[in-house]
Amino acid sequence: MTSQGSNGQPKYQRIADALRTAIQSGEYGPGDRLPGENDLMATYDVARMTARQALGVLQNEGLAEARKGAGVFVRTFKPLRRRGIERLAQERWGSGHSVWSADTEDRELVVDQVEVREEAAGRLADALGLSAGSRVWVRSRRFVLDGKPVLFATSYLPSDVVADSAITRADTGPGGTYARLAELGHAPVHFREEIRCRMPSADEAERLSLSMGTPVVQIVRTAFAEGGRAVEVNEMTLDSASYVLEYEFDA
């Protein structure tokens, strides 16, 4: 058996392409079991490792998931549409709705692993326009949708702005952090987001329950109040297989 197909493409990739096409055409629907390693070995006359690699490609792309002792199945998880502009509109958080509700619609979202603490601004000092020795409040939390971890986020806010407010507690109340900033006289009026894709650290892969080889999307958002002061830096790490990033705006 050779590892290359007739067109020079690795055999495992050719098998993965065929399975992906079958999934996209509906031949295999959500929750269906894909052909196992033995089936692929017989159908394509390949070694077990080649069949395993082909199934691994689909798992890394988020199209399939392995179930211990049962096989590999088409993933049933519906990707989130992260509406980057709509979710940050003031009428959303200003009316008591979470910015995350724009993404989740009616699906069950659980926020866990919540940690709130105060610490030295450190590397965030420049981004927040703070002097050396300044302190920030840090809000770290993980978001689990339909039982699947999809994102964790860490926000950094200047201590002199948010001290003694609900922002320093686990539950910030209706509208979340931005609604509380507005009550403090520092309502966000402008946002900047920087997006990059990369491979996760071991800790990130564990927290998001990622299959080996699955990249993450990192979004760093800075919120600015009137006058241009930065009042939050939010570092978000997303499971790339769980999200579609959507931006809609006029020309």
C-alpha positions in Angstrom: 0.0 0.0 0.0 1.3 3.5 -0.8 0.5 6.6 1.2 0.0 8.7 -2.0 -3.0 8.6 -4.3 -2.7 8.6 -8.1 -2.9 12.4 -8.1 -0.1 12.9 -5.5 -2.6 13.7 -2.8 -2.1 11.8 0.5 -4.5 8.9 0.6 -5.8 9.9 4.0 -6.7 13.3 2.7 -8.5 11.8 -0.3 -10.6 9.7 2.0 -11.3 12.7 4.3 -12.4 14.7 1.2 -14.8 11.9 0.2 -16.3 11.7 3.7 -16.6 15.4 4.0 -18.5 15.6 0.7 -20.8 12.8 1.9 -21.5 14.8 5.1 -22.1 18.0 3.2 -24.5 16.3 0.7 -26.5 14.8 3.6 -25.5 11.2 3.0 -24.4 11.3 6.6 -26.5 13.5 8.8 -25.9 14.9 12.3 -25.4 12.0 14.7 -24.8 9.4 12.1 -21.9 7.0 12.5 -19.2 7.3 9.9 -17.4 4.3 8.4 -15.0 2.9 10.9 -11.3 2.2 10.3 -11.9 -1.4 9.2 -14.5 -0.2 6.7 -12.2 2.4 5.3 -9.3 0.0 5.1 -11.4 -2.4 3.0 -13.0 0.3 0.8 -9.9 2.2 0.0 -7.2 -0.6 0.4 -5.2 1.4 2.9 -3.5 0.8 6.2 -5.2 1.3 9.5 -3.0 4.4 10.2 -4.2 6.0 6.9 -7.9 5.3 7.8 -7.3 6.7 11.3 -5.7 9.9 9.8 -8.6 10.4 7.5 -11.1 10.3 10.4 -8.8 12.5 12.4 -9.0 15.2 9.7 -12.7 15.4 10.1 -12.5 15.6 13.9 -9.9 18.4 13.7 -12.2 20.3 11.4 -15.1 20.0 13.9 -17.2 17.9 11.5 -17.0 14.7 13.5 -16.4 13.5 17.0 -15.1 10.3 18.4 -17.2 8.4 21.0 -15.2 6.0 23.1 -15.9 2.4 22.2 -18.6 3.4 19.6 -16.8 5.0 16.7 -16.7 8.4 14.9 -19.9 10.3 14.4 -21.0 13.4 12.5 -21.0 16.2 14.9 -24.5 17.4 15.9 -23.3 20.7 17.4 -24.7 23.7 15.5 -22.0 26.4 15.0 -22.6 29.8 16.7 -22.9 32.9 14.5 -21.0 35.6 16.3 -22.6 38.8 15.1 -19.6 41.1 15.8 -21.5 44.4 15.3 -25.0 43.6 16.4 -23.9 42.1 19.7 -22.1 45.3 20.9 -25.0 47.7 20.1 -25.9 49.9 23.1 -29.6 49.1 22.8 -28.7 45.5 23.6 -26.7 45.8 26.8 -28.4 49.0 27.7 -31.7 47.2 27.9 -30.4 44.6 30.2 -29.5 41.9 27.6 -26.2 40.1 27.6 -24.0 40.7 24.6 -23.8 36.9 24.3 -27.5 36.6 23.7 -27.0 37.8 20.1 -24.9 34.7 19.5 -26.9 32.0 21.3 -30.5 32.9 20.4 -32.6 30.4 22.4 -29.9 27.8 23.1 -28.8 27.0 26.6 -25.7 28.9 27.6 -23.9 28.2 30.9 -21.2 30.4 32.3 -18.8 28.5 34.6 -15.3 28.7 35.9 -16.0 32.3 36.9 -13.1 34.0 38.7 -12.9 37.6 39.7 -9.8 39.2 41.3 -7.7 42.3 41.5 -4.1 42.4 40.4 -1.3 44.6 39.0 -2.0 45.9 35.5 1.3 44.5 34.2 1.3 43.9 30.4 -2.2 45.5 30.2 -1.1 48.8 31.5 -0.3 50.3 28.0 -3.5 49.0 26.4 -5.6 50.6 29.2 -3.6 53.8 29.3 -2.5 53.1 32.9 0.6 54.2 34.7 3.1 51.8 36.2 1.9 50.4 39.5 -1.8 50.7 38.5 -4.2 47.8 39.3 -7.0 46.2 37.3 -10.0 44.0 38.1 -9.9 40.7 36.2 -13.0 38.8 35.2 -12.4 35.3 33.8 -15.2 32.9 32.7 -15.9 30.0 30.4 -19.0 29.7 28.2 -20.6 26.3 27.6 -23.3 25.9 25.0 -25.4 22.8 24.8 -22.9 21.1 27.0 -19.9 22.0 24.9 -17.3 24.5 26.0 -17.0 27.0 23.2 -15.2 30.0 24.6 -13.4 31.5 27.6 -12.9 35.1 28.1 -10.8 37.3 30.4 -11.6 41.0 30.9 -9.3 43.6 32.4 -10.8 46.8 33.8 -9.1 49.7 35.6 -9.5 49.5 39.3 -10.0 53.2 39.7 -13.1 52.9 37.4 -14.8 49.8 38.7 -13.7 49.5 42.4 -16.7 48.7 44.7 -19.1 48.2 41.8 -20.9 45.0 40.7 -18.2 44.5 38.2 -16.0 43.2 41.0 -18.6 40.5 41.8 -19.2 37.2 40.0 -22.7 38.3 38.9 -22.6 41.8 37.3 -26.4 41.9 36.9 -28.7 42.7 33.8 -26.8 44.0 30.8 -23.5 42.8 32.3 -20.2 44.7 32.5 -21.1 47.4 29.9 -24.4 48.3 31.6 -22.5 48.7 34.9 -19.8 50.8 33.2 -22.6 53.1 31.9 -24.0 53.5 35.4 -20.5 54.5 36.6 -20.3 57.2 33.9 -18.0 55.3 31.6 -20.3 53.8 29.0 -18.5 52.2 26.1 -19.0 54.3 22.9 -16.4 52.7 20.6 -14.9 49.2 20.3 -11.9 47.8 18.5 -11.4 44.1 17.9 -8.3 42.3 16.7 -8.6 38.7 15.5 -6.0 36.0 14.9 -6.0 32.3 14.5 -3.5 30.0 16.2 -3.0 26.7 17.8 -4.1 26.4 21.4 -1.9 26.0 24.5 -2.3 22.7 26.4 -4.4 24.6 29.0 -6.6 26.2 26.4 -7.2 22.8 24.7 -8.2 21.3 28.0 -10.5 24.1 29.0 -12.3 24.0 25.6 -12.2 20.2 25.3 -10.5 20.5 21.9 -9.5 17.5 19.7 -5.8 17.4 18.8 -5.0 19.7 15.9 -8.0 22.0 16.4 -7.0 25.7 16.2 -8.5 28.5 18.2 -9.6 32.0 17.3 -8.3 34.7 19.6 -10.3 38.0 19.7 -9.0 40.9 21.7 -11.5 43.7 22.2 -10.8 47.1 23.7 -13.8 49.2 24.8 -13.5 53.0 24.9 -15.6 55.5 26.8 -16.3 59.0 25.7 -13.1 60.9 25.4 -11.2 57.9 24.2 -10.3 56.3 27.5 -10.0 52.5 27.4 -12.2 51.0 30.1 -11.9 47.3 29.2 -9.6 44.9 27.4 -11.3 41.5 26.8 -9.2 38.6 25.6 -11.4 35.8 24.2 -10.4 32.4 23.0 -12.9 30.6 20.8 -13.1 27.0 19.6 -12.7 27.6 15.9 -15.0 24.7 15.0 -17.8 26.1 17.1 -18.0 29.6 15.5 -18.9 31.5 12.4 -17.8 35.1 12.6 -20.4 37.4 11.0 -20.0 41.1 10.3 -22.8 43.0 8.5 -22.5 46.8 7.8 -23.4 49.4 5.2 -21.0 50.4 2.5 
